[in-house]
Amino acid sequence: MASYKQEKEDFVSGHNGSTVFHVNAISSVALASVALYFTLRSRLAFPSRLSSGSGSRIVELSSEYALLVVPLVLSLTLFANHPLSLMLLLSLPALVIHQTLPALPPPAQASLLPPPSPSVTRSPSPSSTPTRADYSSIYVTPTPNLTPTPRQMTFPSSAPPGTVPVPPLPALTIYRAHMMLMTVIAILAVDFPVFPRALSKCESWGVSVMDLGVGSFVFSQGVVSVVPIIKNPGLLRNPLLPKVLVASKKVIPLFLLGLIRVLAVKGTEYPEHVTEYGVHWNFFITLALLPPLSVLFHPLIVHVPISLLGLFLTLVHQIILNNTSLQNWALGNNRTNLLDQNKEGITSFVGYLSIHLLGMAIGTLILPPSPSHFRRAVSEITSKGDSAAPSRTPSRVPSPARPQVDHDLHMGRRPPTPDSSDDDEPRKKPALTLNYPVQDQPRKRGKAAVELCSYAIVWWTLFYLASALSGTGAQGVSRRLANTMYVLWVAAFNTTFLVGYVLLEGIGTELSRGQPAASDRRGTNTPVRKGVAPNFKFPGGSDSFRERNDSGVSGLLGAINLNGLALFLLANIATGLVNMTIPTMYTPDSQAMLVLLGYTFVFSLCAWLFRGRRILSML
């Protein structure tokens, strides 16, 4: 057993990686699979047409699994050396179907109107003019979670004052779900010979798919961590100590998971790659430390762009690596004391914190209503010296001085905008409170895509400039050190692919407007289409209803994103069980593929079964 353990450690160690182009090509398969999914959905209503009938749920799950998960498994195994061929196999059918089949016609408008809420008094005629009395009973704020749950769909009496709603962003849901899927597949596939060694983690220098997965996890965590300060930028000026304590309390479970992993690995003599993080340090500990320490940057964020903070931090880290003995210490073999035993985790943490900050910068672009919204809010806080939320935050308090009713606004055909400066034409502010929930405030997707593209160009330019200056090319990247080139590579890759998902979301939204929405998985079967009916939140229904039906986000990807942390833990446990049961490094490719397909289907099934509830919410 001891000899097999050593062989297994050697099997996953000592590799130099692949190329940046190869990693990008493999990851592009995910974009192609989403494009095929959107095309089938808009032209053939597939797989949403499977949402009725006996056994339909397992059939729908299987269809989405085949379209969205199996291509990722193939891209990391059988097609790993030919990813462009797989991308063409997915893209060409999508193109042919899109060009040869017409889009499905829109449903009748009558079928799009939701049933009346028992809390709202409605007039008998749908065409009658709404009055103040019709809208005086309730108001529902959009759920702030990125992937809300049915239990969060309540009917509060009023909207929280001074906050900006952050509705779900479908592109971010797809991006995070695909990142999780690639990670989950790779952590088991790397133990089989069918997974090319060039894709496994590099020993010290180089780029690979698995090296990218670690940084992408941190980047994604940074993107979603800015939700509180987007909702209320005044939080940036709040005292630091209470915020650090709150953030620390929330990540205690992650610390415990890191401790449990150490005990489990040491207790079972499970093969481990010590040079990843060290003897005791692991990825859970890194994830747990990032949120509390990122709070320390709040006072600086008021005065300095977050992206510049991230760049400055990684440059300081690189200067220290180059001009001190830190790099030699981190890459050396000395492990005489506790500090030496965990030197990789300690040395790389500053780089991961830089990645987290750069992810936060991207989050402030894509999550608010417009890319400039957060910048204006912070600028207003700075100019006024006030810790409260900016005055441009949309207010839903009725104004008695302006009794006119904006019928387009009330009927959901036009939502309110917090700032007309980004609009083509200035709009009147509605005077009356919207006492039923209208659609979430529309994001300016085009402007967000342009800014994301600009950031991607900047990160790639800096990355290749650093490569040229170092004279080492991509071999100057070090996940083990999390040096500046690694930080820039992770930021460039993730920003670029977020652009792709944002563009696909826009295409998917346009395509899905012409077809009936799939019935709600949790029991609500009345569809809602954007621009026709108000976006009602149905108690007891799935709160990802609008996200799935208006933008084409699959139920499976939404479910994976909803419980990402819990599913990641499940995947780690399953990986350990497989490795303790099967001599993976001696398994033929055919058997390895069966194991991987079964493993990913069980993973997808677990996500599907818990798609209506959030189990853990650390990420």
DRENKEVEX-14283 format. One line per 10 residues: number of its first residue (from 1); their letters; for each residue x negated, y negated, z of C-alpha. Coordinates in Angstrom, 1 decimal. Layout:
N
NUM> a> X:Y:Z  ...
This chain:
619
1> masykqeked> 0.0:0.0:0.0  -2.9:-2.3:0.9  -4.5:-1.7:-2.5  -1.2:-2.4:-4.3  -0.8:-5.6:-2.4  -4.3:-6.7:-3.5  -3.6:-5.7:-7.1  -0.3:-7.7:-7.0  -2.0:-10.8:-5.7  -4.6:-10.5:-8.4
11> fvsghngstv> -1.8:-10.1:-11.0  -0.3:-13.5:-10.2  -3.6:-15.3:-9.4  -6.5:-16.8:-11.4  -4.6:-18.1:-14.4  -5.3:-21.2:-16.5  -1.8:-21.9:-17.9  -0.6:-22.9:-21.3  -0.1:-26.2:-23.2  2.2:-29.1:-22.7
21> fhvnaissva> 3.8:-28.4:-26.1  4.5:-24.8:-25.2  6.1:-25.7:-21.9  8.3:-28.3:-23.6  9.3:-25.8:-26.3  10.4:-23.2:-23.8  12.4:-25.8:-21.8  14.1:-27.0:-25.0  15.9:-23.7:-25.2  18.1:-25.0:-22.4
31> lasvalyftl> 19.1:-28.0:-24.4  19.9:-25.8:-27.4  22.1:-23.5:-25.3  24.1:-26.5:-24.0  24.5:-27.8:-27.5  25.9:-24.5:-28.6  28.3:-24.4:-25.6  29.6:-27.9:-26.4  30.1:-26.9:-30.0  32.1:-23.8:-29.2
41> rsrlafpsrl> 34.1:-25.6:-26.7  35.1:-28.4:-29.1  35.7:-26.3:-32.2  37.0:-23.0:-30.8  38.1:-23.9:-27.2  35.7:-21.2:-26.1  35.3:-20.2:-23.4  38.0:-22.4:-21.8  40.7:-20.5:-23.8  39.9:-17.5:-21.6
51> ssgsgsrive> 41.1:-19.3:-18.4  44.5:-17.6:-18.6  45.5:-14.0:-18.3  44.5:-11.1:-16.2  40.8:-10.7:-15.6  40.2:-14.0:-17.3  37.9:-15.3:-14.7  35.3:-12.6:-15.0  35.5:-12.8:-18.8  35.0:-16.6:-18.6
61> lsseyallvv> 32.1:-16.1:-16.2  30.5:-13.5:-18.5  30.9:-15.8:-21.5  29.3:-18.7:-19.8  26.5:-16.4:-18.5  25.8:-15.2:-22.0  25.8:-18.7:-23.5  23.9:-20.6:-20.7  21.8:-18.1:-18.7  20.8:-15.3:-21.0
71> plvlsltlfa> 18.9:-17.7:-23.4  16.9:-18.9:-20.5  15.9:-15.4:-19.5  14.9:-14.7:-23.1  12.9:-17.9:-23.3  10.7:-16.8:-20.3  10.3:-13.2:-21.4  10.7:-11.7:-24.9  10.7:-15.1:-26.7  8.2:-16.8:-24.4
81> nhplslmlll> 5.6:-16.8:-27.2  8.1:-17.8:-29.9  10.4:-20.4:-28.1  11.1:-22.4:-31.3  12.6:-19.2:-32.9  15.0:-18.8:-30.1  15.9:-22.5:-30.2  16.7:-22.2:-33.9  18.8:-19.1:-33.2  20.9:-21.2:-30.9
91> slpalvihqt> 20.9:-24.5:-32.8  21.7:-23.2:-36.3  25.1:-21.6:-35.3  25.9:-24.7:-33.4  25.2:-26.8:-36.5  27.1:-24.5:-38.9  30.2:-24.3:-36.6  30.1:-28.1:-36.1  30.0:-28.8:-39.8  32.5:-26.2:-41.0
101> lpalpppaqa> 35.2:-26.2:-38.4  37.3:-29.2:-37.5  37.6:-30.4:-33.9  40.7:-29.3:-32.1  43.6:-31.7:-32.2  44.4:-33.7:-29.0  47.3:-32.3:-27.0  50.6:-34.0:-26.7  50.5:-37.0:-24.4  53.4:-35.7:-22.4
111> sllpppspsv> 51.4:-32.7:-21.3  48.6:-34.9:-20.0  50.6:-36.7:-17.3  49.9:-35.3:-13.8  52.8:-34.4:-11.5  53.8:-37.2:-9.1  52.2:-37.2:-5.7  54.6:-36.7:-2.8  53.0:-39.8:-1.2  53.8:-42.1:-4.1
121> trspspsstp> 57.1:-43.5:-5.1  57.4:-43.5:-8.9  59.9:-45.2:-11.0  62.2:-43.0:-13.1  61.0:-44.3:-16.4  57.3:-43.9:-17.2  57.4:-47.0:-19.3  58.8:-49.3:-16.6  56.5:-52.0:-15.2  54.7:-51.1:-12.0
131> tradyssiyv> 55.4:-53.3:-9.0  53.5:-54.1:-5.9  55.7:-51.8:-3.9  54.8:-48.9:-6.2  51.2:-49.2:-5.2  51.3:-50.2:-1.6  51.1:-46.7:0.0  47.7:-45.1:-0.8  44.3:-45.6:-2.3  41.8:-42.9:-3.1
141> tptpnltptp> 38.1:-43.7:-3.4  36.0:-41.6:-5.7  34.2:-38.8:-3.9  30.6:-39.9:-3.5  29.0:-36.4:-3.7  27.3:-35.4:-6.9  29.3:-32.2:-6.9  32.3:-32.6:-4.7  34.3:-29.9:-3.0  38.0:-29.4:-2.7
151> rqmtfpssap> 37.8:-30.1:1.1  36.6:-33.5:0.3  39.7:-34.4:-1.7  41.7:-36.3:0.9  43.8:-39.3:0.7  42.3:-42.0:2.9  44.2:-45.1:3.8  41.7:-47.5:2.3  38.4:-47.7:0.5  35.2:-48.3:2.6
161> pgtvpvpplp> 34.4:-52.0:2.2  31.1:-53.1:0.7  30.2:-49.8:-1.0  29.7:-48.7:-4.6  31.4:-45.4:-5.6  29.0:-42.8:-7.1  31.1:-40.3:-9.0  29.6:-37.1:-10.4  27.2:-37.4:-13.3  27.6:-34.4:-15.7
171> altiyrahmm> 24.2:-34.8:-17.2  22.6:-34.6:-13.8  24.7:-31.5:-12.9  23.5:-29.7:-16.1  19.9:-30.8:-15.5  19.8:-29.6:-11.9  21.5:-26.4:-12.7  19.1:-25.5:-15.5  16.1:-26.4:-13.3  17.5:-24.1:-10.7
181> lmtviailav> 18.1:-21.3:-13.2  14.6:-21.6:-14.7  13.1:-21.5:-11.2  15.2:-18.5:-10.1  14.3:-16.5:-13.2  10.6:-17.3:-13.0  10.1:-16.3:-9.3  11.1:-12.7:-10.1  10.0:-12.5:-13.8  6.4:-13.5:-12.9
191> dfpvfprals> 6.1:-10.1:-11.1  6.7:-8.2:-14.4  4.3:-7.9:-17.3  7.1:-9.0:-19.6  6.5:-12.5:-18.2  3.4:-13.9:-20.0  0.6:-14.8:-17.6  0.2:-18.2:-19.3  3.5:-19.2:-17.8  2.6:-18.3:-14.2
201> kceswgvsvm> 1.1:-20.8:-11.7  -2.4:-22.0:-12.5  -5.1:-21.3:-10.0  -6.5:-24.8:-9.8  -6.2:-26.7:-13.2  -3.8:-26.5:-16.1  -0.1:-26.7:-17.0  2.5:-23.9:-17.0  6.2:-23.5:-16.6  6.0:-22.4:-13.0
211> dlgvgsfvfs> 3.7:-25.4:-12.1  6.3:-27.6:-13.6  9.2:-26.0:-11.7  7.8:-27.0:-8.3  7.4:-30.6:-9.3  10.8:-30.7:-10.9  12.4:-29.5:-7.8  10.9:-32.5:-5.9  11.7:-34.9:-8.7  15.4:-33.8:-8.7
221> qgvvsvvpii> 15.5:-34.2:-4.9  14.3:-37.7:-5.3  17.0:-38.5:-8.0  19.9:-37.6:-5.7  18.4:-38.9:-2.5  19.1:-42.5:-3.6  22.9:-42.1:-3.4  23.2:-43.8:0.1  21.2:-46.9:-0.9  23.1:-47.2:-4.2
231> knpgllrnpl> 26.4:-47.1:-2.4  25.2:-49.7:0.1  21.9:-51.4:-0.7  22.1:-53.2:2.6  20.8:-49.9:4.2  17.3:-50.8:3.0  17.1:-53.6:5.6  18.4:-51.4:8.5  16.0:-50.5:11.3  13.6:-47.7:10.2
241> lpkvlvaskk> 13.6:-45.5:13.4  17.3:-44.6:13.4  17.1:-43.8:9.6  14.0:-41.6:10.1  15.7:-39.8:13.0  18.8:-39.2:11.0  16.8:-37.9:8.0  14.7:-35.7:10.2  17.8:-34.2:11.8  19.2:-33.3:8.4
251> viplfllgli> 16.1:-31.4:7.3  15.7:-29.3:10.5  17.2:-26.3:8.7  14.5:-26.6:6.0  11.8:-26.5:8.6  13.4:-23.4:10.1  13.6:-21.8:6.7  9.9:-22.5:6.2  9.1:-20.9:9.5  11.3:-17.9:8.8
261> rvlavkgtey> 9.5:-17.4:5.5  6.1:-17.4:7.1  7.2:-14.8:9.7  8.8:-12.7:7.0  5.8:-12.7:4.7  3.3:-12.0:7.5  5.5:-9.4:9.1  6.1:-7.3:6.0  2.6:-7.7:4.4  4.4:-9.1:1.3
271> pehvteygvh> 1.9:-10.1:-1.5  1.3:-13.9:-1.3  -0.6:-16.4:-3.4  -2.5:-18.3:-0.6  -3.9:-21.0:-2.8  -0.4:-22.3:-3.7  0.2:-24.1:-0.4  -2.0:-22.4:2.2  -1.7:-19.6:4.8  1.3:-21.0:6.7
281> wnffitlall> 2.5:-24.0:4.6  5.1:-23.3:2.0  7.5:-25.2:-0.3  10.3:-25.5:2.3  8.0:-27.5:4.6  7.1:-29.9:1.8  10.8:-30.4:0.9  11.6:-31.0:4.6  8.9:-33.6:5.1  9.8:-35.7:2.0
291> pplsvlfhpl> 13.2:-37.3:3.0  12.1:-38.7:6.4  8.8:-40.1:5.0  10.5:-41.6:1.9  12.6:-43.7:4.3  9.5:-45.5:5.4  9.3:-47.1:2.0  12.8:-48.8:2.4  11.3:-52.2:3.5  9.0:-52.1:0.4
301> ivhvpisllg> 11.8:-51.2:-2.0  13.4:-54.5:-1.3  10.4:-56.3:-2.8  8.7:-53.8:-5.1  10.2:-51.5:-7.8  10.3:-47.9:-6.6  8.5:-46.8:-9.8  5.5:-49.0:-9.0  5.4:-47.7:-5.4  5.2:-44.2:-6.7
311> lfltlvhqii> 2.5:-45.1:-9.2  0.5:-47.0:-6.6  0.7:-44.1:-4.1  -0.5:-41.5:-6.6  -3.4:-43.8:-7.8  -4.6:-44.3:-4.2  -4.4:-40.5:-3.8  -6.4:-40.0:-7.0  -9.1:-42.5:-5.9  -9.4:-40.7:-2.6
321> lnntslqnwa> -9.7:-37.4:-4.4  -12.4:-38.7:-6.7  -14.5:-40.6:-4.2  -14.4:-38.4:-1.1  -14.9:-34.8:-0.3  -11.1:-34.2:-0.2  -10.9:-32.5:-3.6  -13.9:-30.2:-2.9  -12.4:-29.3:0.5  -9.0:-28.5:-1.0
331> lgnnrtnlld> -10.4:-26.3:-3.7  -13.0:-24.6:-1.5  -12.7:-21.2:0.1  -13.3:-22.3:3.7  -10.4:-21.3:6.0  -11.9:-21.3:9.5  -9.2:-23.3:11.3  -5.5:-24.2:11.1  -6.2:-27.3:9.0  -8.4:-25.4:6.6
341> qnkegitsfv> -5.9:-22.6:6.3  -3.2:-25.1:5.0  -5.3:-27.6:3.1  -3.5:-27.1:-0.2  -0.1:-28.1:1.3  -1.7:-31.1:3.2  -3.7:-32.4:0.2  -0.8:-32.1:-2.3  1.8:-33.6:-0.2  0.9:-37.2:-1.1
351> gylsihllgm> 1.4:-36.3:-4.8  4.8:-34.7:-4.1  5.8:-37.8:-2.2  4.8:-39.9:-5.3  7.0:-37.6:-7.5  9.8:-38.0:-5.0  9.6:-41.8:-5.3  9.5:-41.7:-9.1  12.6:-39.5:-9.0  14.3:-42.1:-6.8
361> aigtlilpps> 13.5:-44.7:-9.4  15.2:-42.7:-12.1  18.2:-42.1:-9.7  18.7:-45.9:-9.4  19.0:-46.0:-13.2  21.4:-43.2:-14.0  23.7:-43.0:-10.9  25.0:-46.6:-10.6  27.6:-48.1:-13.1  24.8:-49.7:-15.1
371> pshfrravse> 21.0:-49.3:-15.1  20.5:-52.9:-13.8  23.1:-52.6:-11.0  20.7:-51.5:-8.3  18.1:-54.1:-9.3  20.6:-56.9:-9.1  21.9:-55.7:-5.8  18.4:-55.6:-4.3  17.6:-59.0:-5.8  20.7:-60.5:-4.2
381> itskgdsaap> 19.9:-59.0:-0.8  16.4:-60.5:-1.1  17.6:-63.9:-2.2  20.2:-64.1:0.5  18.2:-62.5:3.2  21.3:-60.6:4.2  21.4:-56.9:5.2  25.0:-56.5:4.0  25.9:-55.1:0.6  25.8:-57.5:-2.3
391> srtpsrvpsp> 28.8:-59.6:-3.1  29.1:-58.1:-6.6  30.1:-54.9:-5.1  33.6:-54.3:-6.4  36.2:-55.3:-3.9  39.6:-53.6:-3.8  41.2:-56.1:-1.4  44.4:-57.6:-2.9  44.3:-61.3:-3.7  47.6:-63.0:-2.9
401> arpqvdhdlh> 46.6:-66.0:-5.0  46.7:-64.0:-8.2  49.9:-62.0:-8.4  49.6:-61.0:-12.1  49.4:-57.3:-12.9  46.8:-55.8:-15.3  48.9:-53.0:-16.8  45.9:-51.5:-18.7  44.0:-51.2:-15.5  46.9:-49.7:-13.5
411> mgrrpptpds> 47.7:-47.1:-16.1  44.1:-45.9:-16.2  43.3:-47.2:-19.7  40.6:-49.5:-18.3  38.9:-49.2:-15.0  37.5:-52.2:-13.0  33.9:-53.2:-13.6  31.7:-54.6:-10.8  29.9:-57.0:-13.0  30.9:-58.2:-16.4
421> sdddeprkkp> 27.4:-59.3:-17.4  26.7:-55.9:-18.9  30.0:-55.9:-20.9  30.5:-57.1:-24.4  33.4:-59.4:-23.3  34.0:-60.7:-19.8  37.2:-59.2:-18.2  39.6:-60.6:-15.7  39.3:-59.3:-12.2  42.5:-57.4:-11.2
431> altlnypvqd> 44.4:-59.2:-8.5  46.3:-56.3:-7.1  45.0:-53.3:-5.2  45.0:-50.1:-7.2  47.0:-47.9:-4.8  46.6:-44.8:-6.8  43.2:-43.6:-8.0  42.2:-44.5:-11.5  39.2:-43.0:-13.4  35.8:-43.5:-11.9
441> qprkrgkaav> 34.1:-46.7:-13.1  32.5:-45.9:-16.4  28.8:-45.7:-16.6  27.0:-47.5:-19.4  25.5:-44.2:-20.8  23.9:-45.9:-23.8  22.0:-48.4:-21.7  21.0:-45.7:-19.3  19.7:-43.5:-22.1  17.6:-46.5:-23.5
451> elcsyaivww> 16.1:-47.2:-20.1  15.4:-43.5:-19.5  13.7:-43.3:-22.9  11.6:-46.3:-22.1  10.5:-44.8:-18.9  9.7:-41.5:-20.6  7.5:-43.3:-23.2  5.7:-45.1:-20.4  5.1:-41.8:-18.4  3.9:-39.9:-21.5
461> tlfylasals> 1.6:-42.8:-22.6  0.1:-43.0:-19.1  -0.3:-39.2:-19.0  -2.2:-39.0:-22.3  -4.2:-42.1:-21.5  -5.3:-40.4:-18.2  -6.0:-37.2:-20.2  -8.3:-39.1:-22.6  -10.1:-41.0:-19.8  -10.7:-37.8:-17.8
471> gtgaqgvsrr> -12.0:-36.0:-20.9  -10.3:-32.8:-19.8  -6.9:-33.1:-21.6  -4.1:-31.0:-20.0  -6.8:-29.1:-18.0  -7.1:-32.2:-15.8  -3.6:-31.4:-14.3  -3.7:-29.8:-10.9  -0.6:-28.7:-9.1  -2.8:-27.5:-6.3
481> lantmyvlwv> -3.9:-31.1:-5.7  -0.8:-32.8:-7.1  -3.1:-35.3:-8.6  -2.1:-38.3:-10.7  -2.1:-36.4:-14.0  0.3:-33.8:-12.5  2.5:-36.5:-11.1  2.7:-38.3:-14.5  3.3:-35.0:-16.3  6.2:-34.0:-14.0
491> aafnttflvg> 7.7:-37.5:-14.3  7.4:-37.6:-18.1  8.9:-34.1:-18.6  11.9:-34.6:-16.3  12.7:-38.1:-17.6  12.5:-36.9:-21.2  14.8:-34.0:-20.6  17.2:-36.1:-18.6  17.5:-38.3:-21.7  18.4:-35.1:-23.6
501> yvllegigte> 21.1:-34.1:-21.1  22.5:-37.7:-21.1  22.7:-37.7:-24.9  24.3:-34.2:-24.9  26.8:-35.4:-22.2  27.8:-38.2:-24.5  28.3:-35.9:-27.4  30.1:-33.4:-25.2  32.4:-36.1:-24.0  33.3:-37.3:-27.5
511> lsrgqpaasd> 33.8:-33.7:-28.6  36.0:-32.7:-25.7  38.4:-35.6:-26.0  40.0:-33.8:-28.9  41.0:-30.6:-27.1  43.2:-29.6:-24.2  41.4:-29.4:-20.9  41.0:-26.1:-19.3  43.2:-25.3:-16.4  41.9:-25.9:-13.0
521> rrgtntpvrk> 40.2:-22.8:-11.5  41.6:-23.5:-8.1  45.3:-23.4:-9.0  46.1:-26.7:-10.7  47.1:-26.2:-14.3  47.9:-29.7:-15.4  45.2:-31.2:-17.5  44.0:-34.8:-17.5  42.4:-36.5:-20.4  40.3:-39.7:-20.1
531> gvapnfkfpg> 42.0:-42.8:-21.4  45.5:-41.4:-21.2  46.4:-40.8:-17.6  45.1:-41.9:-14.2  42.4:-39.7:-12.7  44.5:-38.2:-9.9  42.7:-36.1:-7.3  44.9:-33.1:-6.5  44.8:-31.9:-2.9  43.6:-28.3:-2.9
541> gsdsfrernd> 42.3:-28.5:-6.4  38.7:-28.4:-7.7  37.1:-31.9:-7.5  34.8:-31.0:-10.4  38.0:-30.9:-12.5  37.4:-34.2:-14.3  33.7:-33.5:-14.7  34.3:-30.1:-16.4  37.2:-31.2:-18.6  36.1:-34.6:-19.7
551> sgvsgllgai> 32.5:-33.9:-20.3  32.3:-30.2:-21.0  30.2:-29.2:-18.0  30.7:-25.5:-17.5  32.2:-24.2:-14.4  29.1:-21.9:-13.9  26.6:-24.8:-14.1  28.7:-26.9:-11.8  28.8:-24.0:-9.3  25.1:-23.5:-9.4
561> nlnglalfll> 24.5:-27.2:-8.8  27.0:-27.2:-5.9  25.2:-24.6:-3.8  21.7:-24.9:-5.2  19.8:-24.5:-1.9  21.9:-21.5:-0.7  21.5:-19.8:-4.1  17.8:-20.5:-4.1  17.5:-18.8:-0.7  19.5:-15.8:-2.0
571> aniatglvnm> 17.2:-15.6:-5.0  14.2:-15.5:-2.8  15.7:-12.7:-0.7  16.6:-10.7:-3.8  13.1:-11.2:-5.3  11.6:-9.8:-2.1  13.9:-6.8:-2.1  13.2:-6.0:-5.8  9.4:-6.2:-5.1  9.7:-3.9:-2.1
581> tiptmytpds> 11.7:-1.4:-4.1  10.1:-1.4:-7.5  6.4:-1.4:-8.5  7.1:-4.4:-10.7  3.6:-4.8:-12.2  3.9:-1.3:-13.7  7.5:-1.6:-15.0  8.0:-1.3:-18.8  9.5:-4.4:-20.5  12.8:-2.7:-21.3
591> qamlvllgyt> 13.4:-1.8:-17.6  12.2:-5.2:-16.5  14.7:-6.9:-18.8  17.5:-4.8:-17.3  16.5:-5.8:-13.8  16.2:-9.5:-14.7  19.6:-9.6:-16.5  21.2:-7.8:-13.6  19.5:-10.1:-11.1  20.6:-13.3:-12.9
601> fvfslcawlf> 24.2:-12.0:-13.4  24.5:-11.3:-9.6  23.1:-14.8:-9.0  25.7:-16.3:-11.4  28.5:-14.2:-9.8  27.6:-15.5:-6.3  27.6:-19.0:-7.6  30.9:-18.5:-9.3  32.5:-16.9:-6.2  31.6:-19.9:-4.0
611> rgrrilsml> 32.2:-22.6:-6.6  35.0:-24.1:-4.5  32.9:-24.8:-1.4  29.6:-26.1:-0.4  27.6:-23.8:1.8  24.4:-25.8:2.4  23.8:-29.4:1.3  20.2:-30.3:2.0  19.4:-30.9:-1.7
